[in-house]
Amino acid sequence: MASSRPGSPWRTAGMLVVALLAVAGTILLGLPNRAPDTIRPPAPPALAAPAASPTRSSEPAQATPTAGMSRSQPIEISIPRIGLTAQIITVGLDAAGAIEVPPLEKAQLAGWYKLGPSPGEIGNAVVVGHVDSYAMGPAVFFHLGALRPGDRVEIRRQDGSAARFLVDHVASYPKSSFPTDLVYGETKGAGLRLVTCGGTFDETARSYLDNVIVFATLAV
């Protein structure tokens, strides 16, 4: 069973992200990439009244933690509910210390934050993706807000195994109140966090105002 260790490289980098997000109050998934005439992405039920700035007590209820898997790079994500099958590439931190996202010319790909746990390991594995792009319209995580508790997410891994997750909760948060601790913080079980943009599109800033986040737990 894999576990996080104080001082390990991914944890140190993760804490850097936490600190930067606390200062900036945002995550760089709201790039100016939306075509003005594209349709709106599906919204989680909470979007009409975005969640308040979260604390640990607001963490979504999760299933009983399971023993984690060994570390292995994810290569593909599949979500039957929204008909999604997509390749996963690795992303890290950019020069400003913020999490990277796949380049816009590869908006059909998801990005795994390689400085954190891999999907299936103990801890929260983070996978990010664009919601849309000017060139291709709906992108890899366009339908993420349509997921509901109990939906399945499967991630194939380089070692030939598959990490299978069940969705616990889907919510929208203003980028100014990004739930850093709930996404990057420590957890006793093996969790998955899928992150994209959503909510109102600010035409002036060329950015969505919210982040849509899926919280999921490794299935028994």
Backbone hydrogen bonds in HBPLUS format (Angstrom, degrees):
<---DONOR---> <-ACCEPTOR-->    atom                        ^
c    i                          cat <-CA-CA->   ^        H-A-AA   ^      H-
h    n   atom  resd res      DA  || num        DHA   H-A  angle D-A-AA Bond
n    s   type  num  typ     dist DA aas  dist angle  dist       angle   num
A0008-SER N   A0005-ARG O   2.95 MM   3  5.46 156.4  2.01 143.8 141.8     1
A0012-THR N   A0008-SER O   3.05 MM   4  6.29 162.7  2.08 160.9 166.3     2
A0013-ALA N   A0009-PRO O   3.01 MM   4  6.21 166.3  2.03 154.1 157.5     3
A0014-GLY N   A0010-TRP O   2.82 MM   4  5.92 150.5  1.91 140.9 150.2     4
A0015-MET N   A0011-ARG O   2.90 MM   4  6.17 152.5  1.98 149.7 155.6     5
A0016-LEU N   A0012-THR O   3.14 MM   4  6.46 141.0  2.30 138.4 149.1     6
A0016-LEU N   A0013-ALA O   3.04 MM   3  4.96 122.1  2.39  92.4 107.8     7
A0017-VAL N   A0013-ALA O   3.02 MM   4  6.42 153.1  2.09 149.3 156.0     8
A0018-VAL N   A0014-GLY O   2.94 MM   4  6.27 158.5  1.99 147.8 153.8     9
A0019-ALA N   A0015-MET O   2.93 MM   4  6.17 161.8  1.97 146.0 149.9    10
A0020-LEU N   A0016-LEU O   2.93 MM   4  6.16 163.1  1.96 152.5 157.2    11
A0021-LEU N   A0017-VAL O   2.83 MM   4  5.98 164.7  1.85 158.3 162.4    12
A0022-ALA N   A0018-VAL O   2.93 MM   4  6.09 148.6  2.03 145.4 154.4    13
A0023-VAL N   A0019-ALA O   3.17 MM   4  6.45 143.2  2.31 140.8 149.6    14
A0023-VAL N   A0020-LEU O   3.15 MM   3  5.19 124.4  2.47  93.6 107.4    15
A0024-ALA N   A0020-LEU O   2.78 MM   4  5.99 172.2  1.79 157.7 160.2    16
A0025-GLY N   A0021-LEU O   2.56 MM   4  5.05 147.7  1.66 134.8 144.3    17
A0029-LEU N   A0027-ILE O   2.68 MM   2  5.73 138.5  1.84 112.1  98.5    18
A0033-ASN N   A0031-LEU O   2.73 MM   2  5.50 130.9  1.97 114.4  98.4    19
A0134-TYR N   A0033-ASN O   2.33 MM 101  5.12  96.9  1.99 130.4 150.3    20
A0038-THR N   A0035-ALA O   3.11 MM   3  5.51 172.1  2.11 123.4 123.6    21
A0047-LEU N   A0044-PRO O   3.00 MM   3  5.62 169.2  2.01 127.5 129.9    22
A0049-ALA N   A0046-ALA O   3.06 MM   3  5.53 136.8  2.26 110.6 121.7    23
A0051-ALA N   A0172-SER O   3.21 MM 121  6.44 156.6  2.27 173.7 166.6    24
A0058-SER N   A0055-THR O   2.93 MM   3  5.41 154.5  2.00 114.1 122.1    25
A0059-GLU N   A0056-ARG O   3.13 MM   3  5.46 166.0  2.15 115.3 117.3    26
A0069-MET N   A0120-GLY O   2.69 MM  51  5.04 164.3  1.71 125.3 130.8    27
A0158-GLN N   A0073-GLN O   2.76 MM  85  5.41 156.9  1.82 160.1 167.9    28
A0075-ILE N   A0156-ARG O   2.83 MM  81  5.78 173.2  1.83 154.5 154.6    29
A0088-ILE N   A0075-ILE O   3.01 MM  13  4.85 153.9  2.08 114.9 114.2    30
A0156-ARG N   A0076-GLU O   2.85 MM  80  5.16 142.7  1.99 144.7 154.6    31
A0077-ILE N   A0086-ALA O   2.84 MM   9  5.42 161.8  1.88 160.6 166.1    32
A0086-ALA N   A0077-ILE O   2.92 MM   9  5.42 158.3  1.97 154.0 161.1    33
A0078-SER N   A0154-GLU O   2.78 MM  76  5.15 149.7  1.87 156.3 164.0    34
A0154-GLU N   A0078-SER O   2.88 MM  76  5.15 173.6  1.88 158.0 160.0    35
A0079-ILE N   A0084-LEU O   2.82 MM   5  5.04 156.8  1.87 141.0 147.5    36
A0082-ILE N   A0079-ILE O   3.23 MM   3  6.00 136.3  2.43 121.2 129.2    37
A0084-LEU N   A0079-ILE O   3.15 MM   5  5.04 164.0  2.18 138.6 135.4    38
A0083-GLY N   A0080-PRO O   3.04 MM   3  4.83 161.7  2.07 104.0 109.8    39
A0110-ALA N   A0087-GLN O   3.10 MM  23  6.42 170.8  2.11 161.4 162.3    40
A0089-ILE N   A0110-ALA O   2.89 MM  21  6.30 163.8  1.92 158.1 158.9    41
A0112-TRP N   A0089-ILE O   2.78 MM  23  6.18 162.1  1.81 164.8 168.3    42
A0091-VAL N   A0112-TRP O   2.82 MM  21  5.74 158.1  1.86 154.8 149.8    43
A0114-LYS N   A0091-VAL O   2.94 MM  23  5.95 157.6  1.99 165.0 172.0    44
A0100-GLU N   A0092-GLY O   2.95 MM   8  5.63 163.4  1.98 145.0 144.9    45
A0094-ASP N   A0098-ALA O   2.79 MM   4  5.54 162.3  1.82 159.9 163.9    46
A0097-GLY N   A0094-ASP O   2.91 MM   3  5.24 161.0  1.94 113.6 119.6    47
A0106-LYS N   A0103-PRO O   2.78 MM   3  5.33 156.9  1.83 117.5 125.3    48
A0107-ALA N   A0104-LEU O   3.28 MM   3  4.91 135.6  2.49 115.7 107.4    49
A0109-LEU N   A0106-LYS O   3.01 MM   3  5.75 163.2  2.03 124.8 127.3    50
A0140-VAL N   A0107-ALA O   3.10 MM  33  6.27 168.3  2.11 152.5 149.3    51
A0111-GLY N   A0128-VAL O   2.76 MM  17  5.14 165.5  1.78 158.0 160.5    52
A0128-VAL N   A0111-GLY O   2.79 MM  17  5.14 159.3  1.83 152.2 152.4    53
A0113-TYR N   A0126-VAL O   2.96 MM  13  5.59 171.8  1.96 162.8 164.3    54
A0116-GLY N   A0113-TYR O   3.18 MM   3  5.89 163.3  2.20 122.0 124.9    55
A0121-GLU N   A0118-SER O   2.95 MM   3  5.60 165.8  1.97 144.0 148.7    56
A0123-GLY N   A0189-GLY O   2.89 MM  66  6.10 168.8  1.90 142.2 144.3    57
A0191-GLY N   A0123-GLY O   2.80 MM  68  5.84 165.2  1.82 144.4 149.0    58
A0125-ALA N   A0191-GLY O   2.98 MM  66  6.15 171.0  1.99 137.9 135.0    59
A0193-ARG N   A0125-ALA O   2.78 MM  68  6.09 151.2  1.86 166.6 172.5    60
A0127-VAL N   A0193-ARG O   2.85 MM  66  6.20 166.5  1.87 167.6 170.2    61
A0195-VAL N   A0127-VAL O   2.99 MM  68  6.38 154.7  2.05 151.4 158.0    62
A0129-GLY N   A0195-VAL O   3.13 MM  66  6.55 139.9  2.30 165.9 173.4    63
A0141-PHE N   A0130-HIS O   3.07 MM  11  5.94 162.1  2.10 171.4 166.1    64
A0139-ALA N   A0131-VAL O   2.92 MM   8  5.03 173.1  1.93 120.2 118.0    65
A0133-SER N   A0137-GLY O   2.82 MM   4  5.06 144.9  1.94 132.2 143.5    66
A0137-GLY N   A0133-SER O   2.77 MM   4  5.06 144.3  1.89 147.8 151.1    67
A0142-PHE N   A0139-ALA O   3.15 MM   3  5.36 161.5  2.19 123.0 120.6    68
A0144-LEU N   A0141-PHE O   3.20 MM   3  5.15 167.7  2.21 108.9 111.4    69
A0146-ALA N   A0143-HIS O   2.95 MM   3  5.59 164.8  1.98 122.4 127.4    70
A0147-LEU N   A0144-LEU O   3.17 MM   3  5.88 172.0  2.17 123.2 125.4    71
A0151-ASP N   A0148-ARG O   3.08 MM   3  5.86 161.7  2.11 147.8 149.7    72
A0150-GLY N   A0167-VAL O   2.79 MM  17  5.07 163.2  1.82 139.1 142.0    73
A0167-VAL N   A0151-ASP O   2.84 MM  16  5.28 161.4  1.88 154.1 160.2    74
A0153-VAL N   A0165-PHE O   2.97 MM  12  5.06 158.1  2.02 140.3 142.3    75
A0165-PHE N   A0153-VAL O   2.76 MM  12  5.06 172.6  1.77 160.6 162.9    76
A0155-ILE N   A0163-ALA O   2.88 MM   8  5.18 161.6  1.91 147.2 153.5    77
A0163-ALA N   A0155-ILE O   2.86 MM   8  5.18 164.1  1.89 150.2 149.4    78
A0157-ARG N   A0161-SER O   2.87 MM   4  5.45 161.0  1.90 168.6 162.6    79
A0160-GLY N   A0157-ARG O   2.98 MM   3  5.63 159.2  2.02 124.4 126.7    80
A0219-ALA N   A0164-ARG O   2.72 MM  55  5.75 178.6  1.72 154.9 155.4    81
A0166-LEU N   A0217-THR O   2.93 MM  51  5.53 158.1  1.98 150.8 153.2    82
A0217-THR N   A0166-LEU O   2.99 MM  51  5.53 158.0  2.04 148.1 149.2    83
A0168-ASP N   A0215-PHE O   2.77 MM  47  5.61 164.1  1.79 146.9 152.3    84
A0169-HIS N   A0215-PHE O   3.28 MM  46  5.24 159.8  2.32 142.5 144.1    85
A0215-PHE N   A0169-HIS O   2.87 MM  46  5.24 177.1  1.87 169.5 168.6    86
A0171-ALA N   A0213-ILE O   3.07 MM  42  5.57 163.6  2.10 154.2 158.8    87
A0213-ILE N   A0171-ALA O   2.88 MM  42  5.57 170.3  1.89 170.0 173.4    88
A0173-TYR N   A0211-ASN O   2.89 MM  38  5.36 161.3  1.93 153.5 158.8    89
A0211-ASN N   A0173-TYR O   2.80 MM  38  5.36 154.5  1.87 153.9 162.0    90
A0177-SER N   A0174-PRO O   2.81 MM   3  5.26 158.9  1.85 113.8 121.2    91
A0175-LYS N   A0209-LEU O   2.98 MM  34  6.04 166.9  2.00 154.6 150.2    92
A0180-THR N   A0178-PHE O   2.84 MM   2  5.64 135.3  2.04 110.3  96.0    93
A0182-LEU N   A0179-PRO O   3.03 MM   3  5.45 120.2  2.40 108.6 123.3    94
A0183-VAL N   A0179-PRO O   3.10 MM   4  6.35 141.0  2.26 153.6 165.3    95
A0183-VAL N   A0180-THR O   3.24 MM   3  5.28 130.9  2.49  95.7 108.4    96
A0184-TYR N   A0180-THR O   2.83 MM   4  5.85 172.8  1.84 163.0 164.3    97
A0185-GLY N   A0181-ASP O   2.79 MM   4  4.43 133.3  2.00 116.9 127.2    98
A0218-LEU N   A0190-ALA O   2.90 MM  28  5.52 164.7  1.93 172.3 169.2    99
A0192-LEU N   A0216-ALA O   2.87 MM  24  5.02 152.7  1.94 139.7 139.1   100
A0216-ALA N   A0192-LEU O   2.96 MM  24  5.02 152.8  2.03 155.5 156.0   101
A0194-LEU N   A0214-VAL O   3.06 MM  20  4.98 157.3  2.11 136.8 143.9   102
A0214-VAL N   A0194-LEU O   2.87 MM  20  4.98 159.6  1.91 144.2 151.2   103
A0196-THR N   A0212-VAL O   3.04 MM  16  5.39 154.6  2.11 153.5 160.5   104
A0212-VAL N   A0196-THR O   2.97 MM  16  5.39 146.8  2.09 124.5 134.8   105
A0198-GLY N   A0210-ASP O   3.11 MM  12  5.11 144.0  2.25 126.1 121.7   106
A0210-ASP N   A0198-GLY O   3.15 MM  12  5.11 149.0  2.25 158.4 149.0   107
A0209-LEU N   A0200-THR O   2.97 MM   9  5.74 149.6  2.06 160.7 170.4   108
A0202-ASP N   A0207-SER O   2.81 MM   5  5.34 164.3  1.83 150.8 149.3   109
A0206-ARG N   A0202-ASP O   2.69 MM   4  5.51 125.3  1.98 143.9 160.3   110
A0207-SER N   A0202-ASP O   3.25 MM   5  5.34 148.7  2.35 134.7 142.0   111
